[in-house]
């Protein structure tokens, strides 16, 4: 009762204050050279150098070593990236120089929010190409020893394990996810067992409770055993990085040990609230972190399972798994946009394997210090256990409905969900003998909140894909079209931009994916999606976004990327529709009219063979010209195919040879969208194009400046806004 109001207070304080304390003065421009000093609290080796985490940071004058007035503060931190291993130790005070950078904001909805992530860790600035100029040579003996020991154990694991299992065991045992294969992470997330990679209550119960029980059996008193196991567990937590889930688990276990030493009853609810209060008092900004919320949500689900699903002995583990799934469903939706469905059942297989995997991995590390062969022998159970988990995850991945793509729920939906959840929980507490049918009805009522349809508007989004093109058209009835999806300056565009954007909006299938032409800056992301495409039993893409139909121009010219696209489409059983001048595609009162190219003509330049599309719905019309140049624009004008349009996508990313005066006069758009990369090497958009648009008093919208651009159409008209 003491902790509950205090916890609410801390939560509200955390929500209102996230990121504010770490905002730096704009007097330090990004890209400028900086010199600063601070205390090293963590180091990480990387393939290209080192990451040095610095706290208690102050800036230095360029002329001397005197500290300037501007100070970040002891609660804000700096992350420095070096290109080589620098001689610094945890606890030392260092002076560094480098290039100032700030964590970036997401360019498109659904993308990783780097600024929010670093703010949750108190990191206010990044320093690139950092170089250590001076260090005082001091060190935090405990932290430095733990860091050295951790690196030694990583080296042993790398010797005794194959690469894939090495990365998994590093995450499970040492809390280091830097070596984890991205495919395995995505596989575990799809299967609903991603939580086993985090240092959490599972690890603490295995290590802490096992150690405490062993000490008691060999003759330690309760108090001595509790203190000894508690200290060792805290040291283990410090070594593995003290993630939010680890802090929660360790605090709750320390309370358990205290109850044992005092001869009192351990109350999990009290322990949960006390640990949350202590964690938030230390770092209130954690309230926005997925690790913190999902950890406490999962434990809450475990605690309330008997109330929610009844106290019967049958199906105990299944009840707990389902209760945890229900408690965390809105949170998983908020952070990941999709909810694993079969994880409820898969965890019944995975969790019993975890003690074997953990103990085998630890035994392998201990034995590997003596002999690599001996270490390999002891890690064999862990190896086969992890192979079994991966096998079941892959089986689940191809099953129909393995992931429920919810999109990001609105705060109102989440609030309604948990309000109904709370009301039903109180009702079940007062009526403990309520029947199974009534409980099932209540549970269905709660889950149905996630399915409440959110009124949708007709939206055309020009995604910020860097130097490239990517356009998404979402219709009120749920139909989705894509036009292009590529970039010449961003790698893994499909994984980091296109897929997150689509799933953020709850999109699982793109009905028509239209390709203007086959340059990499228009199809690199689409090719990536097709290359990772794995049709499930129901024909949908078990690896992410499904594609209903590819639409390409009906020209005979072939190049390497076009051949690859058609090969992947055939391999994944995706129909391909070839269109030419005069063809149309219609869906939900939206019409796509193909203006070019014509199958009757030949084109020497691939850009001039770009597919030109006029997209219209009631009250709105847009013209998408791909990379069409002056020659192609003149052909359209000569044929009289151009009509007045509300929005024009400027051709060829704002090249001076595109979007000519003749086209602008014929189209007479209200706004023009230029899709180009920030600081691109081509100088796009060129001044000549900007001058032409300004002369016609056309509103200019640029993805390099504003990020993704939304064109929203309603019965009252249309408007342009930042996505």
Phi, psi and omega per residue, in radians:
X1 nan -0.499 3.080
X2 -1.290 -0.743 -3.040
X3 -1.291 -0.567 -3.024
X4 -1.061 -0.928 3.099
X5 -1.129 -0.599 3.106
X6 -1.132 -0.670 3.121
X7 -1.126 -0.759 3.107
X8 -1.046 -0.744 3.127
X9 -1.060 -0.818 -3.121
X10 -1.134 -0.655 3.112
X11 -1.094 -0.816 3.134
X12 -1.112 -0.679 3.108
X13 -1.144 -0.696 3.133
X14 -1.145 -0.754 -3.137
X15 -1.091 -0.737 -3.073
X16 -1.333 -0.345 -3.028
X17 -1.945 0.036 -3.083
X18 -1.040 2.165 3.031
X19 1.476 -0.316 -3.042
X20 -1.204 -0.690 -3.085
X21 -1.177 -0.379 -3.019
X22 -1.757 0.170 3.125
X23 -1.333 2.209 -3.108
X24 -1.700 2.823 3.119
X25 -1.139 2.436 3.099
X26 -1.296 0.003 3.079
X27 -1.173 -0.284 3.121
X28 -1.810 1.646 -3.065
X29 -1.243 2.578 3.089
X30 -1.139 2.389 -3.124
X31 1.665 -0.163 3.130
X32 -1.445 2.775 3.090
X33 -1.401 2.377 3.133
X34 -2.290 2.664 2.981
X35 -2.226 2.341 -3.132
X36 -2.614 2.894 3.069
X37 -2.326 2.668 3.139
X38 -3.083 -3.086 -3.089
X39 -1.805 2.297 3.125
X40 -1.340 2.154 3.105
X41 -2.006 -0.097 3.135
X42 -2.921 2.512 3.034
X43 -2.344 2.587 3.101
X44 -2.420 2.261 3.058
X45 -1.404 2.470 3.090
X46 -2.229 2.999 3.133
X47 -1.110 -0.539 -3.057
X48 -1.803 0.004 -3.114
X49 2.783 -2.062 -3.035
X50 -2.678 2.608 3.000
X51 -1.954 2.165 -3.102
X52 -2.027 2.123 -3.138
X53 -1.702 2.196 -3.004
X54 -2.187 2.335 3.086
X55 -2.086 3.097 -3.134
X56 0.863 0.937 -2.934
X57 -1.704 2.421 3.037
X58 -2.361 2.633 3.138
X59 -1.523 2.660 -3.128
X60 -1.978 2.615 3.066
X61 -1.217 2.575 3.098
X62 -1.193 -0.464 -3.041
X63 -1.530 -0.386 -3.071
X64 -2.654 -3.098 3.129
X65 -1.666 0.197 3.135
X66 -1.300 2.419 -3.135
X67 -1.285 2.272 3.094
X68 -1.313 2.967 -3.119
X69 -1.144 -0.526 -3.094
X70 -1.295 2.065 -3.129
X71 -2.319 2.344 -3.127
X72 -1.206 -0.605 -3.129
X73 1.865 2.727 -3.015
X74 -1.232 -0.370 -3.119
X75 -1.581 -0.129 3.115
X76 -1.874 2.657 -2.968
X77 -2.340 2.885 3.120
X78 -2.193 2.452 3.060
X79 -1.958 2.058 -3.107
X80 -1.854 2.337 3.099
X81 -1.847 2.115 3.080
X82 -1.864 2.752 -3.139
X83 -1.684 0.048 3.073
X84 -2.655 2.931 3.131
X85 -1.251 2.039 -3.114
X86 -1.679 2.540 -3.117
X87 -1.397 1.359 3.081
X88 -2.381 2.624 -3.107
X89 -2.147 2.717 3.119
X90 -1.082 2.300 -3.119
X91 1.722 -0.227 -3.140
X92 -1.440 2.680 3.072
X93 -1.764 2.209 -3.014
X94 -2.178 2.740 2.945
X95 -1.983 2.259 -3.125
X96 -2.281 2.752 3.024
X97 -2.290 2.713 -3.132
X98 3.024 -2.889 -3.096
X99 -1.768 2.228 -3.122
X100 -1.248 2.366 3.033
X101 -2.543 2.704 3.118
X102 -2.103 2.546 3.063
X103 -0.959 2.404 -3.041
X104 -1.515 2.705 3.012
X105 -1.520 2.673 3.122
X106 -1.144 2.350 3.133
X107 -1.328 -0.480 -3.128
X108 -2.324 2.630 3.042
X109 -0.973 2.415 3.113
X110 1.661 -0.317 -3.139
X111 -1.278 2.797 3.121
X112 -1.059 2.255 -3.138
X113 -1.619 1.642 -3.083
X114 -1.113 -0.681 -3.100
X115 -1.146 -0.744 3.123
X116 -1.148 -0.677 -3.137
X117 -1.089 -0.861 -3.122
X118 -1.229 -0.593 3.105
X119 -1.079 -0.638 3.132
X120 -1.147 -0.337 3.078
X121 -1.762 0.087 3.139
X122 1.369 0.196 -3.099
X123 -1.559 2.127 -3.027
X124 -1.821 -0.375 -3.075
X125 -2.559 2.622 2.999
X126 -1.942 2.485 3.075
X127 -2.102 1.965 -3.122
X128 -1.597 2.712 -3.134
X129 0.883 0.770 -3.061
X130 -1.287 2.614 3.087
X131 -2.417 2.272 3.127
X132 -1.411 2.107 -3.136
X133 -1.616 -0.557 -3.070
X134 -2.723 2.525 3.031
X135 -2.479 2.544 -3.106
X136 -1.474 -0.062 3.046
X137 1.395 -0.060 3.137
X138 -1.324 2.914 3.094
X139 -2.706 2.651 2.980
X140 -1.485 1.817 -2.974
X141 -1.001 -0.756 -3.113
X142 -1.151 -0.916 -3.095
X143 -1.111 -0.724 3.140
X144 -1.156 -0.664 3.105
X145 -1.156 -0.727 3.118
X146 -1.128 -0.690 3.131
X147 -1.136 -0.736 3.102
X148 -1.116 -0.749 3.137
X149 -1.114 -0.717 3.124
X150 -1.086 -0.783 3.115
X151 -1.112 -0.614 3.097
X152 -1.129 -0.741 3.134
X153 -1.169 -0.622 3.062
X154 -1.074 -0.735 3.118
X155 -1.083 -0.692 3.113
X156 -1.138 -0.801 3.131
X157 -1.041 -0.700 -3.134
X158 -1.114 -0.520 -3.136
X159 -1.349 -0.664 -2.988
X160 -1.690 -0.118 -3.071
X161 -2.150 2.622 2.910
X162 -1.088 2.820 -3.001
X163 -1.013 -0.778 -3.082
X164 -1.116 -0.846 -3.123
X165 -1.215 -0.530 3.078
X166 -1.035 -0.806 3.134
X167 -1.118 -0.695 -3.132
X168 -1.169 -0.800 -3.115
X169 -1.203 -0.557 3.042
X170 -1.045 -0.739 3.122
X171 -1.217 -0.782 -3.069
X172 -1.181 -0.761 -2.989
X173 -1.720 -0.665 -3.033
X174 -1.862 -0.084 3.118
X175 1.243 0.314 -3.123
X176 -1.863 1.846 -3.114
X177 -1.645 0.079 -3.122
X178 -1.173 -0.402 -3.126
X179 -1.690 0.032 -3.048
X180 -1.337 2.281 3.102
X181 -1.193 2.300 -3.068
X182 -1.090 -0.623 3.129
X183 -1.101 -0.701 3.107
X184 -1.150 -0.721 3.124
X185 -1.050 -0.813 3.128
X186 -1.129 -0.632 3.123
X187 -1.126 -0.788 3.116
X188 -1.142 -0.647 3.131
X189 -1.148 -0.754 3.111
X190 -1.090 -0.675 3.140
X191 -1.353 -0.183 3.128
X192 1.401 0.390 -3.136
X193 -2.126 0.396 -3.127
X194 -1.061 -0.472 -3.074
X195 -1.089 -0.394 -3.094
X196 -1.228 -0.229 3.137
X197 -1.497 -0.188 -3.104
X198 -1.712 2.459 3.033
X199 -1.186 1.999 -3.010
X200 -2.598 -2.786 -3.087
X201 -1.061 -0.553 3.120
X202 -1.069 -0.802 3.139
X203 -1.185 -0.736 -3.110
X204 -1.134 -0.718 -3.136
X205 -1.165 -0.642 3.119
X206 -1.209 -0.819 -3.071
X207 -1.397 -0.955 -3.051
X208 -1.146 -0.936 -3.108
X209 -1.146 -0.659 3.108
X210 -1.112 -0.758 3.135
X211 -1.147 -0.778 3.141
X212 -1.069 -0.757 3.121
X213 -1.114 -0.684 3.138
X214 -1.158 -0.742 3.128
X215 -1.098 -0.665 3.111
X216 -1.152 -0.667 -3.111
X217 -1.203 -0.525 -3.113
X218 -1.579 0.102 2.977
X219 1.978 0.004 3.093
X220 -1.189 2.548 3.031
X221 -1.258 2.899 -3.121
X222 -1.048 -0.799 -3.090
X223 -1.140 -0.816 -3.130
X224 -1.127 -0.740 3.110
X225 -1.110 -0.697 3.141
X226 -1.145 -0.781 -3.128
X227 -1.140 -0.784 -3.099
X228 -1.109 -0.873 -3.123
X229 -1.178 -0.601 3.115
X230 -1.129 -0.771 3.134
X231 -1.119 -0.781 -3.138
X232 -1.094 -0.684 -3.137
X233 -1.170 -0.691 3.101
X234 -1.118 -0.727 3.106
X235 -1.083 -0.739 3.094
X236 -1.069 -0.732 3.109
X237 -1.089 -0.719 3.101
X238 -1.104 -0.689 -3.130
X239 -1.153 -0.638 -3.073
X240 -1.577 0.036 2.987
X241 1.812 -0.057 3.082
X242 0.889 1.018 3.029
X243 -1.159 2.846 3.134
X244 -0.962 -0.710 3.141
X245 -1.195 -0.620 3.108
X246 -1.191 -0.741 3.111
X247 -1.054 -0.789 3.128
X248 -1.059 -0.832 -3.102
X249 -1.130 -0.726 -3.117
X250 -1.188 -0.752 3.113
X251 -1.070 -0.757 3.128
X252 -1.136 -0.640 3.133
X253 -1.230 -0.629 3.089
X254 -1.109 -0.650 3.076
X255 -1.150 -0.678 3.065
X256 -1.058 -0.786 3.119
X257 -1.097 -0.689 3.092
X258 -1.079 -0.680 3.117
X259 -1.150 -0.637 3.116
X260 -1.170 -0.757 -3.125
X261 -1.186 -0.557 -3.108
X262 -1.577 -0.074 -3.124
X263 1.226 0.505 -3.125
X264 -1.884 2.911 3.116
X265 -1.432 2.356 3.089
X266 -1.422 2.183 3.126
X267 -1.974 1.990 -3.026
X268 -1.142 -0.589 -3.138
X269 -1.151 -0.805 3.110
X270 -1.071 -0.784 -3.139
X271 -1.064 -0.700 3.140
X272 -1.104 -0.806 -3.122
X273 -1.178 -0.748 -3.132
X274 -1.098 -0.762 3.137
X275 -1.114 -0.673 3.118
X276 -1.129 -0.728 3.129
X277 -1.088 -0.834 -3.135
X278 -1.096 -0.737 -3.122
X279 -1.115 -0.741 -3.103
X280 -1.337 -0.491 3.049
X281 -1.140 -0.616 3.117
X282 -1.284 -0.809 -3.093
X283 -2.467 1.511 -3.105
X284 -1.042 -0.469 -3.088
X285 -1.185 -0.197 3.115
X286 -1.087 -0.337 -3.069
X287 -1.061 -0.321 3.119
X288 -1.677 -0.001 -3.056
X289 -1.545 2.412 3.131
X290 -1.105 -0.693 -3.126
X291 -1.039 -0.738 -3.137
X292 -1.167 -0.889 -3.052
X293 -1.166 -0.756 -3.120
X294 -1.213 -0.611 3.116
X295 -1.114 -0.858 -3.128
X296 -1.254 -0.564 3.083
X297 -1.135 -0.707 -3.133
X298 -1.156 -0.753 -3.141
X299 -1.180 -0.650 3.074
X300 -1.050 -0.741 3.101
X301 -1.062 -0.686 3.106
X302 -1.126 -0.748 -3.079
X303 -1.174 -0.721 -3.028
X304 -1.594 0.007 -3.102
X305 -0.928 -0.779 -3.137
X306 -1.085 -0.568 3.131
X307 -1.322 -0.742 -3.046
X308 -1.244 -0.707 -3.010
X309 -2.072 0.113 3.100
X310 1.644 2.759 -3.051
X311 -1.676 0.138 -3.136
X312 -1.042 2.622 -3.091
X313 -1.322 -0.415 -3.111
X314 -1.216 2.361 3.072
X315 1.120 0.594 -3.084
X316 -1.001 -0.877 -3.120
X317 -1.171 -0.631 3.105
X318 -1.146 -0.696 3.110
X319 -1.091 -0.762 3.137
X320 -1.107 -0.786 -3.129
X321 -1.061 -0.747 -3.135
X322 -1.208 -0.672 3.126
X323 -1.118 -0.735 3.090
X324 -1.100 -0.734 3.120
X325 -1.031 -0.751 -3.134
X326 -1.180 -0.726 -3.101
X327 -1.150 -0.554 -3.062
X328 -1.774 -0.059 -3.057
X329 -0.935 -0.894 -3.140
X330 -1.135 -0.574 -3.138
X331 -1.211 -0.763 3.092
X332 -1.066 -0.725 3.107
X333 -1.082 -0.724 -3.096
X334 -1.123 -0.746 -3.044
X335 -1.573 -0.543 -3.012
X336 -2.102 -0.161 3.050
X337 1.202 -0.067 3.085
X338 -2.497 2.588 -3.076
X339 -2.082 2.152 3.066
X340 -1.183 2.326 -3.057
X341 -1.654 -0.809 -3.049
X342 -1.425 -0.043 3.101
X343 -1.047 -0.468 3.099
X344 -0.999 -0.718 -3.139
X345 -1.484 -0.674 -3.087
X346 -1.088 -0.602 3.139
X347 -1.112 -0.429 3.087
X348 -1.155 -0.440 3.092
X349 -1.584 -0.709 -3.007
X350 -1.259 -0.804 -3.032
X351 -1.055 -0.709 3.071
X352 -1.125 -0.404 3.121
X353 -1.364 -0.376 -3.010
X354 -1.079 -0.750 3.096
X355 -1.010 -0.699 3.133
X356 -1.122 -0.798 -3.104
X357 -1.138 -0.799 -3.118
X358 -1.102 -0.887 -3.098
X359 -1.132 -0.676 3.105
X360 -1.129 -0.744 3.117
X361 -1.101 -0.756 3.128
X362 -1.176 -0.704 3.098
X363 -1.119 -0.652 3.114
X364 -1.121 -0.667 3.094
X365 -1.125 -0.822 -3.129
X366 -1.076 -0.788 -3.132
X367 -1.225 -0.580 -3.134
X368 -1.149 -0.387 3.058
X369 -1.145 -0.431 3.132
X370 -1.654 -0.752 -3.073
X371 -2.749 2.321 3.129
X372 -1.092 -0.694 3.135
X373 -1.115 -0.720 3.123
X374 -1.146 -0.702 3.108
X375 -1.088 -0.729 3.106
X376 -1.084 -0.691 3.125
X377 -1.058 -0.776 -3.081
X378 -1.316 -0.438 3.123
X379 -1.500 -0.024 -3.121
X380 -1.002 -0.796 3.093
X381 -1.033 -0.685 3.108
X382 -1.117 -0.735 -3.141
X383 -1.023 -0.881 -3.100
X384 -1.255 -0.556 3.067
X385 -1.122 -0.732 3.115
X386 -1.204 -0.620 3.071
X387 -1.112 -0.653 3.130
X388 -1.163 -0.734 3.117
X389 -1.091 -0.785 3.128
X390 -1.093 -0.673 3.124
X391 -1.072 -0.850 -3.136
X392 -1.144 -0.640 3.097
X393 -1.097 -0.691 3.140
X394 -1.232 -0.603 3.065
X395 -1.114 -0.808 -3.126
X396 -1.115 -0.608 -3.063
X397 -1.049 -0.552 -3.095
X398 -1.592 -0.069 -3.141
X399 -1.308 2.580 3.103
X400 -1.046 2.347 3.076
X401 1.199 0.536 -3.112
X402 -1.113 -0.546 3.080
X403 -2.224 2.372 3.110
X404 -1.711 1.831 -3.132
X405 -1.383 1.758 -3.091
X406 -1.588 -0.347 -2.914
X407 1.271 3.065 3.088
X408 -1.365 2.062 3.094
X409 -1.128 2.623 3.081
X410 -1.328 2.711 3.065
X411 -0.967 -0.584 3.126
X412 -1.150 -0.766 3.110
X413 -1.067 -0.760 3.137
X414 -1.108 -0.736 3.116
X415 -1.085 -0.760 3.121
X416 -1.124 -0.731 -3.138
X417 -0.983 -0.936 -3.067
X418 -1.277 -0.460 3.067
X419 -1.162 -0.835 3.092
X420 -1.099 -0.704 3.112
X421 -0.998 -0.818 -3.117
X422 -1.131 -0.737 -3.141
X423 -1.087 -0.806 3.133
X424 -1.168 -0.612 3.111
X425 -1.099 -0.800 3.112
X426 -1.089 -0.703 3.117
X427 -1.092 -0.744 3.137
X428 -1.172 -0.567 3.086
X429 -1.127 -0.728 -3.114
X430 -1.341 -0.420 3.140
X431 -2.130 1.202 -3.040
X432 -1.118 -0.376 -3.093
X433 -1.709 0.307 -3.127
X434 -1.072 2.583 -3.034
X435 -1.306 2.881 -3.097
X436 -1.127 -0.663 -3.115
X437 -1.127 -0.727 3.130
X438 -1.171 -0.679 3.097
X439 -1.110 -0.766 -3.140
X440 -1.078 -0.704 3.113
X441 -1.080 -0.758 3.124
X442 -1.102 -0.723 -3.134
X443 -1.145 -0.737 3.099
X444 -1.085 -0.665 3.109
X445 -1.067 -0.739 3.140
X446 -1.116 -0.888 -3.059
X447 -1.138 -0.539 -3.104
X448 -1.099 -0.358 3.114
X449 -1.050 -0.620 3.139
X450 -1.134 -0.476 -3.077
X451 -1.555 -0.007 -3.137
X452 -1.056 2.094 -3.112
X453 -1.208 2.293 3.084
X454 -1.597 2.211 -3.133
X455 -0.936 2.177 -3.079
X456 -1.844 2.637 3.092
X457 -2.028 2.704 3.076
X458 -1.180 2.123 -3.035
X459 -2.374 2.308 2.989
X460 -1.976 2.081 -3.099
X461 -1.955 2.163 3.017
X462 -1.619 1.803 -3.049
X463 -1.270 2.597 3.021
X464 -1.501 1.727 -3.120
X465 -1.910 0.351 -3.048
X466 1.319 -2.460 3.137
X467 -1.424 1.538 -3.101
X468 3.065 -2.873 -3.122
X469 -2.362 2.495 3.027
X470 -2.883 2.039 -3.054
X471 -2.232 2.289 3.122
X472 -2.066 2.317 3.118
X473 -2.042 2.042 -3.133
X474 -1.948 2.292 -3.077
X475 -1.911 2.677 -3.052
X476 -0.989 -0.548 -3.114
X477 -1.437 -0.071 3.098
X478 1.898 -0.149 3.104
X479 -1.201 2.558 -3.096
X480 -2.373 2.326 3.012
X481 -2.097 2.574 2.982
X482 -2.154 2.502 3.016
X483 -2.126 2.007 -3.093
X484 1.094 -2.943 -3.092
X485 2.661 1.295 -3.103
X486 -2.709 2.930 -3.122
X487 -2.745 2.523 3.092
X488 -1.705 -0.127 -3.108
X489 -2.201 0.144 3.098
X490 -2.229 2.203 3.090
X491 -1.517 2.692 3.119
X492 0.870 0.843 -3.132
X493 -1.081 -0.674 -3.134
X494 -1.090 -0.760 -3.068
X495 -1.283 -0.701 -2.999
X496 -1.719 -0.261 -3.102
X497 -2.197 -1.021 -3.011
X498 -1.184 -0.928 -3.109
X499 -1.078 -0.831 3.104
X500 -1.043 -0.693 3.137
X501 -1.084 -0.837 -3.091
X502 -1.132 -0.783 -3.121
X503 -1.233 -0.528 3.049
X504 -0.970 -0.636 3.134
X505 -1.639 0.229 3.080
X506 1.302 0.399 -3.082
X507 -1.633 2.161 3.079
X508 -1.857 -0.465 -3.071
X509 -2.316 2.322 2.975
X510 -1.693 2.041 -3.056
X511 -1.150 -0.830 3.099
X512 -2.310 2.215 3.050
X513 -1.994 1.913 -3.037
X514 -1.692 2.406 -3.095
X515 -2.031 2.027 -3.105
X516 -1.199 -0.785 3.010
X517 -2.845 -3.048 -2.846
X518 -1.938 0.413 2.985
X519 -1.213 2.623 -3.103
X520 -1.050 -0.562 -3.113
X521 -1.307 0.062 3.067
X522 -2.089 -0.293 -3.070
X523 -2.362 0.100 -3.085
X524 -1.051 -0.741 3.129
X525 -1.192 -0.668 3.092
X526 -1.119 -0.772 3.097
X527 -1.047 -0.699 3.127
X528 -1.078 -0.758 3.115
X529 -1.100 -0.727 -3.136
X530 -1.201 -0.583 -3.128
X531 -1.260 -0.403 3.102
X532 -1.830 0.245 -3.088
X533 -1.305 2.215 3.099
X534 -2.304 1.720 -3.133
X535 -1.057 2.252 3.075
X536 -1.479 -2.988 -3.109
X537 -1.122 -0.469 3.128
X538 -1.631 0.092 3.107
X539 1.576 -0.245 -3.138
X540 -1.369 2.850 -3.125
X541 -1.334 1.933 -3.118
X542 -1.278 -0.174 -3.137
X543 -1.718 0.033 3.126
X544 2.666 -2.104 -3.004
X545 -1.419 2.236 3.062
X546 -1.581 2.661 -3.130
X547 -2.140 2.173 -3.118
X548 -1.333 -0.720 -3.086
X549 -2.809 2.387 3.012
X550 -1.642 2.405 -3.141
X551 -2.085 2.081 3.135
X552 -2.288 2.913 -3.131
X553 -1.310 2.625 -3.094
X554 -1.569 1.127 3.091
X555 -2.084 2.620 -3.078
X556 -1.444 -0.311 -3.091
X557 -1.019 2.348 -3.135
X558 -2.144 2.562 2.937
X559 -2.434 3.112 -3.020
X560 -1.056 -0.752 -3.088
X561 -1.232 -0.647 3.101
X562 -1.137 -0.754 3.108
X563 -1.058 -0.725 3.136
X564 -1.149 -0.700 3.129
X565 -1.071 -0.822 -3.125
X566 -1.176 -0.632 3.112
X567 -1.109 -0.780 -3.139
X568 -1.182 -0.653 3.111
X569 -1.086 -0.767 3.122
X570 -1.158 -0.720 -3.122
X571 -1.077 -0.618 -3.085
X572 -1.773 0.210 3.054
X573 1.035 0.713 3.094
X574 -1.763 2.117 -3.140
X575 -1.136 2.578 3.128
X576 -2.093 2.215 3.108
X577 -1.930 2.196 3.122
X578 -1.749 2.251 -3.062
X579 -2.187 2.817 3.141
X580 -2.546 3.095 3.140
X581 -0.857 2.194 3.115
X582 1.764 -0.291 3.122
X583 -1.314 2.715 3.119
X584 -2.380 2.692 3.018
X585 -2.243 2.275 -3.086
X586 -2.204 2.442 3.075
X587 -2.860 2.267 3.079
X588 0.859 0.901 3.115
X589 1.114 0.202 3.076
X590 -1.864 2.307 -3.071
X591 -2.107 2.279 3.016
X592 -1.903 2.011 3.139
X593 -1.838 2.143 -3.132
X594 -1.484 2.079 -3.112
X595 -1.712 -0.423 -3.133
X596 -2.867 2.769 0.015
X597 -1.476 3.041 3.106
X598 -1.835 2.360 3.137
X599 -1.191 -0.208 -3.122
X600 -1.513 -0.142 -3.079
X601 -2.018 2.808 3.045
X602 -1.972 2.639 -3.061
X603 -2.299 2.199 3.132
X604 -1.410 -0.558 -3.102
X605 -1.866 2.248 -3.103
X606 -1.102 -0.591 3.115
X607 -1.087 -0.673 -3.140
X608 -1.242 -0.254 3.089
X609 -1.650 0.244 3.137
X610 -1.037 2.491 3.071
X611 -1.328 2.106 -3.141
X612 -1.769 2.215 -3.029
X613 -2.153 2.380 2.970
X614 -1.878 2.009 -3.117
X615 -1.832 2.186 -3.110
X616 -2.415 2.601 2.982
X617 -2.478 2.935 -3.103
X618 -0.917 2.045 3.084
X619 1.587 0.104 -3.085
X620 -2.732 2.561 3.067
X621 -2.563 2.411 3.104
X622 -2.288 2.599 3.105
X623 -2.073 2.153 -3.128
X624 -1.980 2.046 -2.974
X625 -1.880 0.119 3.129
X626 1.009 -2.264 3.097
X627 -1.893 0.503 -3.107
X628 -1.042 2.398 3.114
X629 -1.831 -2.924 -3.050
X630 -1.061 -0.696 -3.120
X631 -1.094 -0.812 -3.139
X632 -1.165 -0.650 3.104
X633 -1.109 -0.704 -3.127
X634 -1.150 -0.645 3.098
X635 -1.076 -0.734 3.115
X636 -1.094 -0.714 -3.136
X637 -1.175 -0.709 -3.134
X638 -1.117 -0.596 -3.125
X639 -1.439 -0.150 -3.141
X640 1.208 0.542 -3.093
X641 -1.539 -0.212 -3.028
X642 -1.529 2.311 3.043
X643 -2.067 2.889 3.102
X644 -1.112 2.455 -2.973
X645 -2.372 2.595 3.108
X646 -1.355 -0.782 -3.090
X647 -2.262 2.335 3.089
X648 -2.024 2.285 2.967
X649 -1.518 2.013 -3.106
X650 -1.022 2.364 -3.069
X651 -1.224 2.543 2.993
X652 0.915 0.735 2.998
X653 1.070 0.421 3.124
X654 1.609 0.421 3.091
X655 -1.156 2.555 -3.078
X656 -1.186 -0.309 3.135
X657 -1.564 0.084 3.126
X658 -2.118 2.974 3.092
X659 0.965 0.992 -3.112
X660 -1.339 2.998 -3.091
X661 -1.088 -0.700 -3.139
X662 -1.048 -0.767 3.130
X663 -1.135 -0.738 -3.110
X664 -1.120 -0.681 3.127
X665 -1.152 -0.690 -3.104
X666 -1.277 -0.688 -3.091
X667 -1.411 -0.700 -3.136
X668 0.851 0.991 -3.077
X669 -1.354 2.746 3.016
X670 -1.397 -0.626 -3.112
X671 -2.427 2.622 3.051
X672 -2.195 2.331 3.130
X673 -1.839 2.258 3.096
X674 -1.959 2.080 3.134
X675 -1.774 1.897 -3.116
X676 -2.670 2.891 -3.103
X677 -1.578 2.572 3.135
X678 -1.138 2.173 3.115
X679 1.114 0.578 -3.068
X680 -1.170 2.718 -3.047
X681 -1.264 -0.227 -3.092
X682 -1.575 -0.143 -3.109
X683 1.322 0.310 3.098
X684 -1.320 2.495 -0.131
X685 -1.369 2.524 -3.117
X686 -1.309 2.650 -3.082
X687 -1.047 -0.624 -3.119
X688 -1.048 -0.694 3.136
X689 -1.193 -0.781 3.132
X690 -1.061 -0.715 3.123
X691 -1.111 -0.715 3.136
X692 -1.115 -0.726 -3.135
X693 -1.171 -0.728 3.136
X694 -1.167 -0.635 3.131
X695 -1.105 -0.553 3.122
X696 -1.563 0.064 -3.141
X697 1.002 0.746 3.105
X698 -1.691 2.282 3.131
X699 -1.166 2.278 -3.095
X700 -1.795 2.194 3.088
X701 -2.085 2.163 -3.053
X702 -2.130 2.254 -3.140
X703 -1.245 -0.456 3.139
X704 -1.253 -0.363 -3.133
X705 -1.752 -0.713 -3.037
X706 -1.900 -0.047 -3.036
X707 1.382 -2.757 -3.116
X708 -1.063 2.491 -3.109
X709 -2.015 2.216 3.085
X710 -1.733 2.322 2.920
X711 -1.923 1.953 -3.039
X712 -1.903 2.212 -3.092
X713 -1.951 2.225 3.068
X714 -2.239 -3.121 3.123
X715 -1.152 -0.414 -3.133
X716 -1.479 -0.184 -3.118
X717 2.427 -2.762 3.135
X718 -2.247 2.757 3.123
X719 -2.550 2.670 3.079
X720 -1.876 2.420 -3.117
X721 -2.656 2.800 3.033
X722 -1.212 2.293 -3.084
X723 -1.168 nan nan
